[in-house]
């Protein structure tokens, strides 16, 4: 019985954390939470709550093999994230950023977030592949 109660508490705590990350009121904090999930994602389902409805729907329609490739191509552990330019209003945020890849190389990227249903969602993002 204690094990069941502990498992239930862990499940509730984990669900709350995920909910908090996907509903962050600050767009940059939301994006950082998304990047943390993206770096460890094993399935597309882990990422869908962070995407706009249109982007999520398009990704869901991809064949399973393509979804796995999407995660492999986009899952990047970034450190030293710095915003170099930003434009934020109540319903849209655009960030230009620099960061370091897991192997220490410099990279640049951009992300566009929009408010959808009162929560920030990733509409578009891209990161430059640094030279080897």
Secondary structure, 3 states (H helix, E strand, C coil): CHHHHHHHHHHHHHHHHHHHHHCCCCHHHHHHHHHHHHHHCCCCHHHHCCECHHHHHHHHCCCHHHHHHHHHHHCCCCEEEEEEEEEECCCEEEEEEEEECCCCCEEEEEEEEEEECCEEEEEEEEECCCCC
